Amino acid sequence: MTHKPAQRWRREGLLVSVKAGHPWWRTHAQLPTALPLSDRLWRIYFTARDSDNRSRILAVDVDPGDKMRVLAEYFDPPVLDLGPPGAFDHAGVAPSTAIAVDGEIRLYYCGVTLRRDVSGQVMIGLAVSDDGLRFRRAFAGPVHGIGPFDPYFTSAPTLLRTSDGYRMWYVGGTQWRETNGELELFYEIRTTRSSDGLIWDLRSETAVALDAPIEAGLGRPWIAEIGGGRRLLMSRRGESFRGPGEGAYQLVSIAADSQGSFSGTAEPVRFENPPGAGDFDSWMQAYACIVPHRDDLIMLYNGNDFGRAGFGWARLPGGVRLT
């Protein structure tokens, strides 16, 4: 049974807000990434920015069976700090997918490098942990960086296990273009494969292309089973996206088949209680992470200004089956 567009999520509000007065967490709680540990315990990783706009990965534990009540906070030290000078992640790290493999937690993350010609460059790294709190880098360099098929940018991966290994979908830059007097990156959803989740094929390909001129960026993909059908969620934006307006990030989804191919028209993610003026997500919703809990689906996501206020959550009652 496939997902019906008429089904609407219920917004539940902010889950984690920025902590005032923290010595280096000044803004944002971005890219929430859930790791279910049990029916009553999820660990959620996210990235927080300091006064120099550098980001580190923090975590909270929540109880999804008690309205996502926060059980514990892991802010000092960060669960993953900045990389060393010269590394691909020296200017920032941000989570995107966390999975357990053979008793080890793997955290696939975005590593940020500063550049002089454009604002920065992002590539995909991997950190591992025995307890999900103290991470070490699996490699000094990225596990999927720029190359022949990804010349500009790789970011925000989501993974699925397959019969022969792993499949990754991620954000891949297609070009930098001057927009409103600034150089902005244009990006689509791309995909690649790995037999072990560690070494990835450089021969990536387009999974969802930009629909120009309507779309200028497709952000953070997430594969979810909704109502018995597989869908890819992503954040879609236009060329003018840094403030309220038609170009701001909005969440959409598209149908996926068992082979990971996508077809049909991208449908907006709709809410039964849409955001209004003054809400943390009044003009932007982005970077969704969706996890089933019992019969419902829980969505973590960011609101205005890329998660400046924090991250919120929404529920799709009965979303696992949807009749």
Salt bridges, closest charged atoms under 4 A:
GLU12 OE2 - ARG10 NE 2.92
ASP39 OD1 - HIS293 NE2 3.34
ASP39 OD2 - ARG294 NH2 2.67
ASP50 OD2 - ARG54 NE 2.92
ASP50 OD2 - ARG56 NH1 3.05
ASP52 OD2 - ARG54 NH2 3.60
ASP61 OD1 - ARG43 NE 2.71
ASP63 OD2 - ARG40 NH2 2.62
ASP66 OD2 - ARG69 NE 2.60
GLU73 OE2 - LYS19 NZ 3.31
ASP76 OD2 - HIS22 NE2 3.23
ASP81 OD1 - ARG56 NE 2.85
ASP89 OD2 - ARG137 NE 2.80
GLU104 OE2 - ARG136 NH2 3.65
ASP117 OD2 - ARG115 NH2 2.73
ASP130 OD1 - ARG136 NH2 3.74
ASP131 OD2 - ARG134 NH2 2.51
ASP150 OD2 - HIS144 NE2 3.35
ASP150 OD1 - ARG190 NE 3.16
GLU184 OE2 - ARG242 NE 2.99
GLU188 OE2 - ARG190 NH1 2.75
ASP201 OD1 - ARG203 NE 3.08
GLU215 OE2 - ARG236 NH1 3.39
GLU225 OE2 - ARG230 NE 2.85
GLU239 OE2 - ARG177 NH1 3.37
GLU267 OE1 - ARG231 NH2 3.22
ASP279 OD2 - ARG11 NH2 3.43
ASP281 OD1 - ARG11 NH2 2.85
ASP295 OD1 - ARG321 NH1 2.43
ASP296 OD2 - ARG315 NH1 3.25
ASP305 OD2 - ARG308 NE 2.46
